[in-house]
Amino acid sequence: MANTETDSPESTLSTLQPDPTWSADAHEETVEALGAEGLTFRIWGGDWCGDCRQQLPAFAAALSAAGVPDERIHAHAVERVDGEKVGDGIEEYGIDLIPTVIVERDGEEIARFVESEARPIAVYLADEISG
């Protein structure tokens, strides 16, 4: 589903497999906002991370329902090495917690979801994009 930016072919995000139980009909406004033209999604997560396993499949389903093309979805696999998170773009984008999702338009960040938000990723970002 997504471009995985990493040097290691083993570092993929299986947590970005869409949740088949997620209902696009129940989230029409969310799907519409996420499907807006010109948005790029950068997603940091790790299959070892409980929050990622819980939150990313529903977000992947929302992106799929919105028809976001794969070339606008960039998955960044995060690994743990000696207790530290390592992976592509962590320092450049200031990633501390995962999952983190950054939405860009024309190369500029317009919204950021960080692990501890109270609402689901798709709903939070749709509100930020629409607001």
N, C-alpha and C positions, 0 to 999 in steps of 0.2 A: 504494500500500500504506500509506502513512503520511501523517499531517498534516504538511505542511511549513510551519514557522513562519518566515515571511519576508515582507518587503514586496515583493520582486521575483519576478514569476512565472517568470523565467528561472532562479532559484536553487532547483533541486530536487535531490534526491539519486538519481540513476539507479543508484547503487551499492546502493540498497535494493531492487532487483529480486531476488526470491528465486533462489538458485542451484538449478536444476532437478536437479542431481546430488546434492544433500544428502539423506541418508537419515534420515528420522524414525525408522524401525524400528531403526536402529543407535544412536539417542540417545533411547530411551523416557523415561528418568529426566529428561533435560534438557528434553524437550518438556513433561513433566508439571509440572516446577517453573516453567517460563516461563509456563505456562497458568494458574497459580494466580489465583484471583479477586482483584480489587482492585489489581493491579499496573499501574503506568504506566511506560512506557519512553521516556526522552528520549535521542535519538541525535544526536551532533554528528559530522559528517563532511564531506568534500569530494570531488567526483568527480575533482579534480586530484591527490588524495592516493593514493599507491601503497598504503599500508597500508589505507586505506578500501576501495579497489577489491579488495584481496585478502580482507579480513575481513568486510565488511558483507553481501555477498550470502548467505553461509552463515548469518549471524545472522538476516537477513530470512527465509530459508527456515525456520529454527527457530521464529521468531515465527508464521509462517504455519501451520506444522504444529501449533503449540500453540493455534491458534485465537484468538490475541490480536486483539481488534477494533481497527480503524483508529483509533477515537477514543482508544485507550489508547497509541498510538504517535505520538510527536512528533519529527519529523525537523527538525534545525536545520542548514541548509546553511551551511558555513563557506567563506569566500572568503579569498584572500590579497591584501592591499593594502599595498604598500611593505614586503613581507616580514613583515607582521603578520597574524595571523588575526583576521578580523572576522566577526561574525554574531550572531544573536539569542541572548541568554543566556550569552554567553561570560564576561563579567565576573561576572554574577550567580551562575553555577554554578562559577566558578573553572576554566574549561576552558583547558588549556595545550597538550595533545597531542590529536590525533585519529587514529583514532576514539576517542571517549569515549561511553560509554553509562551513564546513571544510571537505576536502578530505584527507583521511589517507591511507597509504600503510604500512603494517607491523607495525601498531601502531604509525607511524610517520606522522605528518602533512606535506603534500606536496603542498596543495593549500588552499586558503581561499577567499571566496567571502563575502564581507560586503555590506550591504544595498546600499551604495552610489556609487558603481561602475557604469560606464557609459554603459556597455554592459549587455545583459541578463545573468542570472546566468549560464545556460548551456554553452553558448558560452565562457564566461570568464573562467570558470573552465576547459573546454576542451582545451583552449589555454594554460592555466597554466600546465595542465597535460601533454600535448604534447610537451611543451617547455622545 
